[in-house]
Amino acid sequence: MIRTVSPIKQLLQTGEAWWRHFKKHEHEIRSAVVDNMVRLLACGLEVMGYASHSCSNGACPHRKRVCFSCKSRFCPTCGKKATDQWIATQTARLPQTRWQHITLTMPSALW
């Protein structure tokens, strides 16, 4: 099973845009960027690995492969999931209040 391709991933794959950019600027791109791009482009594909699921009934022909994600913060899919989880954790830790943000003005003598 292949996941829905994110718009950014589609854009990078269209006309081999990332590959052409990489070949043109190969010596200017940091290795961390290359690593993250490779992970992003492989995210949700069988090359990242997958789990096979099937019915407990051996006669049933239904099989499903679930591809693993890259778990990179750079990836729009995986990064959003991590961000959403972080926001939920922080929201649960904060008290329920009417105000979320207060700005205090300091006298110029304290600057």
Secondary structure, 3 states (H helix, E strand, C coil): CCCCCCHHHHHHHHHHHHHHHHHHCCCCCCHHHHHHHHHHHHCCCHHHCEEEEECCCCCCCCEEEEECCCCCCCCHHHHHHHHHHHHHHHHHHCCCCCCCCCCCCCCHHHC
